[in-house]
């Protein structure tokens, strides 16, 4: 019984507002770093008329995970007891 309570407490602290904000900030910094690193490769590749695949794939991954996280947060807010029906 106590292990179930500790697991529930761990889930609540993992999805706290502060944890979500830190995760979003970290994810945005990683995406910015990926853009800055691979944009120089892409500008070099444009001279050769060949798109940089690492930049395209990285952008798709960052975008897909961001949309997935937004969907999870929408479901989290939808199930919240603090949101009342009209």
C-alpha positions in Angstrom: 0.0 0.0 0.0 2.8 2.4 0.9 4.6 1.7 -2.4 1.5 2.7 -4.3 1.4 6.0 -2.4 5.1 6.7 -3.1 4.6 5.9 -6.8 1.6 8.3 -6.9 3.6 11.0 -5.1 6.5 10.6 -7.6 4.1 11.0 -10.5 2.6 14.1 -9.0 6.0 15.7 -8.4 7.2 14.7 -11.9 4.2 16.4 -13.5 4.3 19.5 -11.3 4.1 22.9 -12.9 7.6 23.7 -12.1 8.9 20.4 -13.6 6.9 21.0 -16.8 8.3 24.5 -17.2 11.8 23.3 -16.7 11.3 20.5 -19.3 9.9 22.9 -21.8 12.8 25.3 -21.3 15.3 22.5 -21.6 13.6 21.2 -24.8 13.6 24.7 -26.4 17.3 25.2 -25.6 18.1 21.8 -27.2 16.1 22.7 -30.3 17.8 26.1 -30.5 21.2 24.4 -30.1 20.4 21.9 -32.8 19.3 24.7 -35.1 22.4 26.7 -34.5 24.8 23.8 -35.0 23.2 22.4 -38.1 22.2 25.7 -39.8 25.9 26.2 -40.7 26.0 22.8 -42.3 22.8 23.6 -44.1 24.0 26.9 -45.5 27.1 25.0 -46.8 24.9 22.3 -48.3 22.8 24.9 -50.1 25.8 26.0 -52.0 26.0 22.4 -53.2 22.2 22.2 -53.8 21.9 19.3 -51.4 19.6 19.6 -48.3 21.2 18.7 -45.0 19.4 15.6 -43.9 20.5 15.8 -40.3 18.8 19.2 -39.9 15.6 18.1 -41.5 15.4 14.9 -39.4 16.3 16.8 -36.2 13.6 19.4 -36.9 11.0 16.7 -37.4 11.9 14.9 -34.2 11.9 18.1 -32.1 8.6 19.2 -33.6 6.9 15.7 -33.2 7.9 15.4 -29.5 6.8 19.0 -28.8 3.3 18.3 -30.3 3.1 15.0 -28.4 4.0 16.9 -25.1 1.3 19.5 -25.9 -1.3 16.8 -26.4 -0.4 15.2 -23.1 -0.7 18.5 -21.4 -4.1 19.1 -23.0 -5.3 15.7 -21.7 -3.8 16.4 -18.3 -5.7 19.7 -18.1 -8.9 18.2 -19.4 -8.9 15.6 -16.7 -8.1 18.2 -14.0 -10.8 18.5 -11.3 -10.1 22.3 -11.1 -11.7 22.8 -14.6 -15.4 23.1 -14.1 -18.2 22.6 -16.6 -20.5 25.5 -17.4 
